[in-house]
Amino acid sequence: MRSTITERGQTVVPVEIRRRFNLTPSQRLEWVVDESGIRVIPVCEDPVQAFRGQGKGGATARLLETRNRDRERE
């Protein structure tokens, strides 16, 4: 799929991509430049939801354990 950049630096996200990734008007996109090129990543409005599923699991238990150790030291 291709799009064109206007003189103002704007481009259109093809409809197939908008539908596949459920992109809506006014949704923010993050542009990431790395050694392989440019990636465009949709930014989730809810940062907690965006992080969900990214960790190793057990984060709550680790947090509570750390907090308990800190309380014991006080």
C-alpha positions in Angstrom: 0.0 0.0 0.0 1.2 3.5 -0.7 0.3 7.0 0.2 1.7 10.4 -0.8 3.0 13.1 1.5 1.5 16.6 0.8 3.4 19.9 0.8 2.3 20.3 4.4 3.8 16.9 5.4 0.4 15.2 5.7 -0.4 11.7 4.4 -3.5 9.4 4.3 -3.5 6.1 6.1 -5.0 3.6 3.7 -8.5 2.4 4.6 -7.3 -1.3 4.8 -4.8 -0.4 7.5 -7.3 1.8 9.4 -9.8 -1.0 9.5 -7.3 -3.7 10.4 -5.9 -1.7 13.4 -9.2 0.0 14.3 -7.7 3.4 13.7 -10.2 6.3 14.2 -10.1 10.0 13.4 -7.9 12.0 15.8 -6.0 8.9 16.9 -2.4 9.6 17.6 0.4 7.8 15.9 4.0 7.4 17.0 6.8 7.5 14.4 9.8 5.4 15.2 13.0 5.6 13.3 15.5 2.7 13.6 18.2 1.1 11.6 15.7 -0.8 9.4 13.6 2.2 8.5 10.4 3.9 9.8 7.7 2.3 11.8 4.3 3.9 12.6 2.7 2.7 15.9 -0.8 3.6 17.0 -0.8 5.2 20.5 -3.3 3.8 22.9 -5.3 6.4 24.8 -5.2 4.4 28.0 -1.6 3.8 29.0 -2.5 0.9 31.4 -4.3 -0.9 28.5 -1.4 -0.3 26.2 1.0 -2.0 28.7 -1.4 -4.9 29.5 0.1 -8.1 28.3 3.6 -6.7 27.8 5.1 -7.8 31.1 6.4 -11.2 32.3 3.4 -11.7 34.6 3.2 -11.7 38.3 3.9 -7.9 38.5 1.3 -7.4 41.3 2.8 -10.1 43.4 6.3 -8.7 42.9 5.2 -5.2 43.8 3.4 -6.4 47.0 6.5 -8.4 48.0 8.8 -5.4 47.5 6.4 -3.1 49.4 6.3 -5.6 52.3 10.1 -5.8 52.4 10.3 -1.9 52.4 7.8 -1.8 55.4 9.9 -4.3 57.3 13.0 -2.1 56.9 11.2 1.0 58.2 
